[in-house]
Amino acid sequence: MKYLLSIMTLLPLILPAPVLGGCSDAVTNGFDCYRYALRAARDSSWPTIRDYAERSRLAAEDAQNSAEECACYEAEVEFQSAYRHARDAVKAETLEKSKEHLQLLLRAAKAGTEAAESCGN
C-alpha cells in the first residue's frame, strides 16, 4: 500500500504534461485572450483599447500554439481566428471598426477556450 501511494505521488512528476493536463495551457491562454479582449471592448480610450487588443493578440498566439501542441484542432482554428481579429482591432482606423473586431475576437476566444476544455477531457 505504501509503495502504491509513493508511485501515485511521483506519477505526475514522471508523465509528460499532455498526458496529465490535456490542453490546460491552451485553456489558460485562451482565457487570457478573452479577458484582455473584454477589457478592450469595455473601454472607450483608443490607446487603452489598442493596448488590450495587442495583449489579446499575443495571448491568442500562445493559445494557438498550445492547442497545436496538444492536438486540439478545433481550438487551434478558433484561436487563429481570434488572433486575426485581435490584429485587425489593433490596426483598425476607427474606434467603431476596432470594436467590431473585438466582438468577433470575443466570440472566437470563447469558442477556442471551450474547445480546448473539451480536448483536455
BADRENFI-118409 format. One record per atom (N, C-alpha, C): x, y, z; residue number from 1. Coordinates in pm, whole numbers, always signed. Each point is the difference from the previous one (the first is absolute). Layout:
BEGIN
+--------+--------+--------+-----+
:      X :      Y :      Z : num :
+--------+--------+--------+-----+
:      X :      Y :      Z : NUM :
...
+--------+--------+--------+-----+
end
This chain:
BEGIN
+--------+--------+--------+-----+
:      X :      Y :      Z : num :
+--------+--------+--------+-----+
:    +82 :   -119 :     +0 :   1 :
:    -82 :   +119 :     +0 :   1 :
:    +87 :   +126 :     +0 :   1 :
:   +105 :     -3 :    +80 :   2 :
:    +91 :   +112 :     +7 :   2 :
:    +70 :    +21 :   -134 :   2 :
:    +34 :   -109 :    -66 :   3 :
:    +65 :     +3 :   -129 :   3 :
:    -94 :    +65 :   -105 :   3 :
:   -126 :    -40 :     +1 :   4 :
:    -99 :    +53 :    -93 :   4 :
:    -20 :   +150 :    +22 :   4 :
:     -4 :    +41 :   +124 :   5 :
:    -16 :   +141 :    +32 :   5 :
:   +119 :    +82 :    -49 :   5 :
:   +121 :    -52 :    +15 :   6 :
:   +118 :    +73 :    -46 :   6 :
:     +2 :     +9 :   -153 :   6 :
:    -45 :   -104 :    -68 :   7 :
:     -7 :     +4 :   -147 :   7 :
:   -102 :   +104 :    -45 :   7 :
:   -114 :     +3 :    +66 :   8 :
:   -103 :    +97 :    -36 :   8 :
:    +46 :   +144 :    +26 :   8 :
:    +84 :    +18 :    +98 :   9 :
:    +53 :   +132 :    +31 :   9 :
:   +102 :    +43 :   -105 :   9 :
:    +81 :    -93 :    -48 :  10 :
:   +106 :    +32 :    -96 :  10 :
:    -48 :     +0 :   -145 :  10 :
:   -111 :    -64 :    -28 :  11 :
:    -51 :    -12 :   -136 :  11 :
:    -16 :   +135 :    -71 :  11 :
:    -58 :   +101 :    +64 :  12 :
:    -12 :   +129 :    -69 :  12 :
:   +134 :    +62 :    -37 :  12 :
:   +104 :    -32 :    +71 :  13 :
:   +132 :    +55 :    -31 :  13 :
:    +66 :    -72 :   -115 :  13 :
:    -39 :   -124 :    -23 :  14 :
:    +64 :    -83 :   -102 :  14 :
:    -70 :    +12 :   -135 :  14 :
:   -134 :     +3 :     -1 :  15 :
:    -74 :     +3 :   -125 :  15 :
:     +9 :   +136 :    -67 :  15 :
:     +0 :     +1 :   -133 :  16 :
:     +3 :   +128 :    -71 :  16 :
:   -132 :    +76 :    +19 :  16 :
:     +7 :   +132 :    -15 :  17 :
:   -116 :    +87 :    +25 :  17 :
:   -123 :    -34 :    -84 :  17 :
:    +11 :    -29 :   -131 :  18 :
:   -121 :    -29 :    -76 :  18 :
:    -78 :   -119 :    +53 :  18 :
:    +69 :    -97 :    +58 :  19 :
:    -70 :   -115 :    +54 :  19 :
:    -80 :    +39 :   +123 :  19 :
:    +55 :    +88 :    +80 :  20 :
:    -66 :    +40 :   +124 :  20 :
:    -97 :   +115 :    -19 :  20 :
:    +45 :   +105 :    -63 :  21 :
:    -78 :   +123 :     -1 :  21 :
:    -78 :    +27 :   -126 :  21 :
:    +10 :    -87 :   -100 :  22 :
:    -71 :    +26 :   -124 :  22 :
:    +44 :   +132 :    -61 :  22 :
:    -95 :    +87 :    -19 :  23 :
:    +26 :   +129 :    -63 :  23 :
:    -10 :   +115 :   +100 :  23 :
:    +51 :    -20 :   +118 :  24 :
:    -15 :   +101 :   +105 :  24 :
:    +68 :   +132 :    -36 :  24 :
:   +114 :     -5 :    -70 :  25 :
:    +66 :   +124 :    -41 :  25 :
:    -85 :    +76 :   -101 :  25 :
:    -62 :    -73 :    -92 :  26 :
:    -88 :    +64 :    -99 :  26 :
:   -120 :    +64 :    +69 :  26 :
:    -54 :    -67 :   +100 :  27 :
:   -113 :    +55 :    +75 :  27 :
:    +42 :   +127 :    +71 :  27 :
:   +114 :     -4 :    +69 :  28 :
:    +48 :   +117 :    +74 :  28 :
:    +28 :   +117 :    -93 :  28 :
:    +69 :    -25 :   -110 :  29 :
:    +30 :   +106 :    -95 :  29 :
:   -126 :    +52 :    -70 :  29 :
:    -92 :    -91 :    -27 :  30 :
:   -127 :    +41 :    -59 :  30 :
:    -80 :    +89 :    +93 :  30 :
:     +1 :    -34 :   +127 :  31 :
:    -69 :    +83 :    +99 :  31 :
:    +64 :   +139 :     +8 :  31 :
:   +134 :     +5 :     -3 :  32 :
:    +70 :   +128 :     +1 :  32 :
:    -38 :    +83 :   -123 :  32 :
:     -5 :    -65 :   -114 :  33 :
:    -39 :    +67 :   -125 :  33 :
:   -139 :    +61 :    +16 :  33 :
:    -93 :    -77 :    +52 :  34 :
:   -138 :    +47 :    +19 :  34 :
:     -4 :   +116 :   +100 :  34 :
:    +71 :    -15 :   +109 :  35 :
:     +0 :   +102 :   +106 :  35 :
:    +53 :   +134 :    -52 :  35 :
:   +110 :     -4 :    -75 :  36 :
:    +55 :   +124 :    -55 :  36 :
:    -95 :    +61 :   -103 :  36 :
:    -60 :    -84 :    -83 :  37 :
:    -95 :    +50 :   -100 :  37 :
:   -121 :    +64 :    +67 :  37 :
:    -45 :    -58 :   +108 :  38 :
:   -114 :    +55 :    +72 :  38 :
:    +35 :   +137 :    +60 :  38 :
:   +119 :    +11 :    +54 :  39 :
:    +44 :   +130 :    +54 :  39 :
:     +5 :   +105 :   -111 :  39 :
:    +50 :    -40 :   -115 :  40 :
:     +6 :    +92 :   -113 :  40 :
:   -141 :    +40 :    -45 :  40 :
:    -89 :    -96 :     -9 :  41 :
:   -136 :    +26 :    -48 :  41 :
:    -77 :    +92 :    +95 :  41 :
:    +31 :     -7 :   +127 :  42 :
:    -72 :    +82 :    +98 :  42 :
:    +59 :   +141 :    +17 :  42 :
:   +116 :    +23 :    -57 :  43 :
:    +66 :   +129 :    +17 :  43 :
:    -39 :    +95 :   -113 :  43 :
:    +21 :   +128 :    +21 :  44 :
:    -30 :    +99 :   -104 :  44 :
:   +123 :    +81 :    -39 :  44 :
:   +112 :    -26 :    +64 :  45 :
:   +124 :    +70 :    -30 :  45 :
:    +75 :    -75 :   -110 :  45 :
:    +22 :    +68 :   -112 :  46 :
:    +64 :    -63 :   -115 :  46 :
:   +135 :    -62 :    +33 :  46 :
:    +91 :    +68 :    +72 :  47 :
:   +129 :    -63 :    +33 :  47 :
:    -17 :   -124 :    +90 :  47 :
:    -93 :     +5 :    +92 :  48 :
:    -23 :   -115 :    +88 :  48 :
:    -58 :   -117 :    -77 :  48 :
:    -93 :    +28 :    -91 :  49 :
:    -59 :   -105 :    -83 :  49 :
:   +109 :    -69 :    -82 :  49 :
:    +85 :    +78 :    -60 :  50 :
:   +109 :    -58 :    -81 :  50 :
:    +95 :    -83 :    +86 :  50 :
:    +30 :    +49 :   +119 :  51 :
:    +90 :    -72 :    +90 :  51 :
:    -59 :   -137 :    +37 :  51 :
:   -125 :     -2 :    +41 :  52 :
:    -62 :   -127 :    +39 :  52 :
:    -24 :    -91 :   -121 :  52 :
:    -29 :    +58 :   -115 :  53 :
:    -16 :    -82 :   -121 :  53 :
:   +134 :    -66 :    -35 :  53 :
:   +109 :    +73 :    +17 :  54 :
:   +133 :    -58 :    -26 :  54 :
:    +32 :   -112 :   +100 :  54 :
:    -33 :    +22 :   +125 :  55 :
:    +20 :   -106 :    +99 :  55 :
:    -84 :   -123 :    -35 :  55 :
:   -121 :    +25 :    -46 :  56 :
:    -86 :   -110 :    -41 :  56 :
:    +58 :    -75 :   -120 :  56 :
:    +58 :    +75 :    -93 :  57 :
:    +63 :    -62 :   -118 :  57 :
:   +113 :    -93 :    +42 :  57 :
:    +84 :    +46 :    +92 :  58 :
:   +111 :    -82 :    +48 :  58 :
:    -50 :   -125 :    +72 :  58 :
:   -105 :    +15 :    +80 :  59 :
:    -57 :   -114 :    +71 :  59 :
:    -64 :    -98 :    -99 :  59 :
:    -61 :    +52 :   -105 :  60 :
:    -60 :    -86 :   -103 :  60 :
:   +108 :    -81 :    -71 :  60 :
:   +112 :    +64 :    -26 :  61 :
:   +112 :    -70 :    -64 :  61 :
:    +52 :   -112 :    +90 :  61 :
:    +14 :    +29 :   +129 :  62 :
:    +43 :   -103 :    +95 :  62 :
:   -103 :   -113 :     +9 :  62 :
:   -128 :    +36 :     +1 :  63 :
:   -107 :   -100 :     +7 :  63 :
:     +0 :    -89 :   -124 :  63 :
:    +21 :    +61 :   -115 :  64 :
:     +5 :    -75 :   -126 :  64 :
:   +116 :   -101 :     +4 :  64 :
:   +116 :    +45 :    +43 :  65 :
:   +116 :    -89 :     +9 :  65 :
:    -24 :   -113 :    +99 :  65 :
:    -62 :    +33 :   +113 :  66 :
:    -30 :   -102 :   +101 :  66 :
:   -101 :   -101 :    -52 :  66 :
:   -100 :    +48 :    -73 :  67 :
:   -101 :    -90 :    -56 :  67 :
:    +62 :    -92 :   -105 :  67 :
:    +93 :    +53 :    -75 :  68 :
:    +70 :    -82 :    -99 :  68 :
:    +82 :   -110 :    +69 :  68 :
:    +67 :    +37 :   +109 :  69 :
:    +83 :    -97 :    +73 :  69 :
:    -84 :   -113 :    +60 :  69 :
:   -122 :    +29 :    +42 :  70 :
:    -82 :   -105 :    +61 :  70 :
:    -96 :    -62 :   -101 :  70 :
:    +21 :    +32 :   -129 :  71 :
:    -76 :    -59 :   -110 :  71 :
:   -150 :    +25 :    +11 :  71 :
:    -35 :   +122 :    +36 :  72 :
:   -141 :    +38 :     +9 :  72 :
:    -31 :    +92 :   -119 :  72 :
:    -37 :    -62 :   -111 :  73 :
:    -16 :    +72 :   -126 :  73 :
:   -107 :   +108 :     +8 :  73 :
:   -115 :    -32 :    +58 :  74 :
:   -110 :    +97 :     +7 :  74 :
:    +41 :   +126 :    +76 :  74 :
:    +68 :    -18 :   +112 :  75 :
:    +47 :   +115 :    +79 :  75 :
:   +104 :    +78 :    -79 :  75 :
:    +87 :    -70 :    -68 :  76 :
:   +105 :    +66 :    -79 :  76 :
:    -61 :    +92 :   -106 :  76 :
:   -103 :    -49 :    -69 :  77 :
:    -66 :    +80 :   -104 :  77 :
:    -67 :   +123 :    +60 :  77 :
:    -67 :    -18 :   +113 :  78 :
:    -66 :   +113 :    +66 :  78 :
:   +102 :   +104 :    +47 :  78 :
:   +112 :    -46 :    +53 :  79 :
:   +102 :    +94 :    +46 :  79 :
:    +69 :    +70 :   -117 :  79 :
:     +8 :    -65 :   -116 :  80 :
:    +50 :    +67 :   -119 :  80 :
:    -92 :   +116 :    -37 :  80 :
:   -130 :    -26 :     +8 :  81 :
:    -99 :   +104 :    -27 :  81 :
:    +10 :   +113 :   +102 :  81 :
:    +16 :    -36 :   +127 :  82 :
:    +14 :   +100 :   +106 :  82 :
:   +123 :    +86 :    -26 :  82 :
:   +108 :    -62 :    -41 :  83 :
:   +123 :    +73 :    -31 :  83 :
:    -24 :   +103 :   -110 :  83 :
:    -66 :    -43 :   -108 :  84 :
:    -26 :    +91 :   -113 :  84 :
:    -86 :   +119 :    +43 :  84 :
:   -105 :    -28 :    +78 :  85 :
:    -88 :   +108 :    +44 :  85 :
:    +72 :    +95 :    +97 :  85 :
:    +85 :    -54 :    +84 :  86 :
:    +77 :    +86 :    +91 :  86 :
:    +95 :    +89 :    -79 :  86 :
:    +66 :    -60 :    -97 :  87 :
:    +91 :    +77 :    -86 :  87 :
:    -76 :   +111 :    -73 :  87 :
:   -118 :    -34 :    -52 :  88 :
:    -80 :    +99 :    -72 :  88 :
:    -54 :   +108 :    +94 :  88 :
:    -28 :    -36 :   +124 :  89 :
:    -46 :    +99 :    +98 :  89 :
:   +111 :    +99 :    +32 :  89 :
:   +123 :    -49 :     +6 :  90 :
:   +115 :    +87 :    +26 :  90 :
:    +23 :    +94 :   -118 :  90 :
:    -13 :    -51 :   -121 :  91 :
:    +30 :    +78 :   -121 :  91 :
:   -118 :    +83 :    -50 :  91 :
:   -117 :    -15 :    +59 :  92 :
:   -119 :    +70 :    -47 :  92 :
:    +22 :   +151 :     -1 :  92 :
:    -61 :    +65 :    -98 :  93 :
:    +17 :   +145 :    -16 :  93 :
:    -99 :    +78 :    +86 :  93 :
:   -109 :    -63 :    +39 :  94 :
:    -99 :    +70 :    +83 :  94 :
:    -32 :    -83 :   +124 :  94 :
:    -50 :    +68 :    +99 :  95 :
:    -41 :    -66 :   +124 :  95 :
:   -113 :    -99 :    -27 :  95 :
:    -93 :    +38 :    -87 :  96 :
:   -114 :    -88 :    -32 :  96 :
:    +46 :   -130 :    -66 :  96 :
:    +92 :    +11 :    -95 :  97 :
:    +53 :   -120 :    -67 :  97 :
:    +73 :    -89 :    +99 :  97 :
:    +76 :    +60 :    +88 :  98 :
:    +71 :    -76 :   +101 :  98 :
:    -99 :    -75 :    +89 :  98 :
:   -107 :    +66 :    +40 :  99 :
:   -102 :    -63 :    +85 :  99 :
:    -67 :   -117 :    -72 :  99 :
:    -22 :    +14 :   -130 : 100 :
:    -58 :   -111 :    -79 : 100 :
:    +91 :   -122 :     +5 : 100 :
:   +128 :    +23 :    -20 : 101 :
:    +96 :   -111 :     +3 : 101 :
:    +11 :    -60 :   +141 : 101 :
:    -14 :    +84 :    +99 : 102 :
:     +7 :    -49 :   +139 : 102 :
:   -117 :    -93 :    +30 : 102 :
:   -118 :    +30 :    -53 : 103 :
:   -114 :    -89 :    +23 : 103 :
:    +24 :   -136 :    -66 : 103 :
:    +55 :     +0 :   -120 : 104 :
:    +34 :   -126 :    -68 : 104 :
:   +111 :    -74 :    +74 : 104 :
:    +94 :    +76 :    +51 : 105 :
:   +109 :    -56 :    +79 : 105 :
:    -54 :    -69 :   +126 : 105 :
:    -92 :    +65 :    +69 : 106 :
:    -59 :    -60 :   +121 : 106 :
:    -66 :   -134 :    -31 : 106 :
:    -75 :     -5 :   -109 : 107 :
:    -67 :   -126 :    -38 : 107 :
:   +102 :   -110 :    -30 : 107 :
:   +103 :    +34 :    -76 : 108 :
:   +102 :    -99 :    -37 : 108 :
:    +79 :    -47 :   +122 : 108 :
:    +36 :    +92 :    +88 : 109 :
:    +76 :    -36 :   +120 : 109 :
:    -82 :    -91 :    +91 : 109 :
:   -128 :    +31 :    +14 : 110 :
:    -88 :    -84 :    +82 : 110 :
:    -15 :   -139 :    -61 : 110 :
:    -23 :     -6 :   -131 : 111 :
:    -15 :   -129 :    -69 : 111 :
:   +129 :    -81 :     +9 : 111 :
:   +115 :    +65 :    -17 : 112 :
:   +127 :    -70 :     +9 : 112 :
:    +27 :    -54 :   +139 : 112 :
:    -33 :    +79 :   +101 : 113 :
:    +20 :    -44 :   +138 : 113 :
:    -89 :   -119 :    +32 : 113 :
:   -126 :     +7 :    -43 : 114 :
:    -93 :   -111 :    +23 : 114 :
:    +46 :   -127 :    -73 : 114 :
:    +50 :    +18 :   -122 : 115 :
:    +51 :   -115 :    -76 : 115 :
:   +120 :    -61 :    +69 : 115 :
:    +90 :    +84 :    +50 : 116 :
:   +120 :    -50 :    +70 : 116 :
:    -39 :    -73 :   +128 : 116 :
:   -103 :    +49 :    +69 : 117 :
:    -47 :    -70 :   +120 : 117 :
:    -52 :   -138 :    -36 : 117 :
:    -70 :    -12 :   -113 : 118 :
:    -52 :   -130 :    -43 : 118 :
:   +112 :    -95 :    -40 : 118 :
:   +105 :    +53 :    -60 : 119 :
:   +113 :    -85 :    -40 : 119 :
:    +76 :    -52 :   +122 : 119 :
:     -3 :    +76 :   +107 : 120 :
:    +72 :    -39 :   +120 : 120 :
:    -64 :   -113 :    +77 : 120 :
:   -124 :    -33 :    -34 : 121 :
:    -71 :   -107 :    +75 : 121 :
:    +26 :   -136 :    -58 : 121 :
+--------+--------+--------+-----+
end
